[in-house]
Amino acid sequence: MKNFRPTGKRTVTPQKAIKILEQNGTTISQTEAELILDFMYKFANLSVKQVINKASGKNRQ
């Protein structure tokens, strides 16, 4: 994910992700939290684009 450049405002910080995961028994480092959040935001963005394309009748595969 080195080539991924975040755009837009992110409301979940790495520190917040670490705290949430620790409350559920998972310990991660700052770097791991950043990677997880990068993946989650990218995946969410792709999911939204897929829904928009499907709703507009565009079927790119």
N, C-alpha and C positions, 0 to 999 in steps of 0.2 A: 504494500500500500504506500510505498515511498512516493509514487507519482501522484497520489491523491491530494488535491488542494481543497481544503474546506472552504465553502462559500456560505454566506448568510450567517445569521446569529445562531449560536449554539447555546441552549439553555442548560444542558447537563455538562458540568465540568468534570475533569478527571478525578478531582477530589471528591465530588459528589458521588461519582460512580464507585469509587473505592469504599466510601462510607456505606452505600447501599449494599454492595456485595459483602462487606464485612458483617453487616447486620444479618445476612443470610448464610454466614459461615464460610465465605470464600475470601481469601486474602490475595490481592494482586498488587503489583508495583505501579508506580506512576506511568511508566512507559507502557505497560500492559493495558492500563486503563485508557491511555490515549489511543492505542491501536484498536481496542474494542470499540471505543466511541467512533473512531474513523469508519470502521466497518459498519457499525449500526446506522450512522448517518448516511453513508453511501447506499446501503441496502434499502433504507427507507426512501431515499430519493429515487432509486430505480423502481421501487414498488409503486410510488405515486405516478411516475412517468408511464408505467405499464397500465395503470388504471385509466389514466387520461387518454392514452392511445387507444385502449380498448373501447372507451366511451365515445371517442371521436370516429371510430370505424377504421382506424389504422391498425393493420395486423402485420407488424414487422417481426419476422422470425429469423 
